[in-house]
Amino acid sequence: QLHLTTSEKNELTRSLEMVQNQLQEKESEIKRQISEYKDRLLQAEKEHQDALTEANRKNEVEIEACHEKISSLEHFISSQKLEIERLKSNKEQLNNSLKEANQALGELLKTKVR
């Protein structure tokens, strides 16, 4: 009976050691997978951050180009307004000169008719 019990105990001990070894292997495999997933996650986060940084840089460049274009258009509009004012002033002067010339012509025609 003692021999049988000792034999069973030894068998159970071997079985327990096998299960413990399998558990240790499984734990090691799971730890390795976790480490691999963490590395992949860090890499994905880095790539995402790099893409965001590049997109932000491109947006900043585009925004700056738009600001420059707006400034250029504002300058153009301002110069066009000045040109319009100058042309209005010239038109007024020409209208006045034309009016004076017509009056003078009218006077000359009256004088000639008499």
Secondary structure as UniProt FT lines:
FT   HELIX           2..113
//
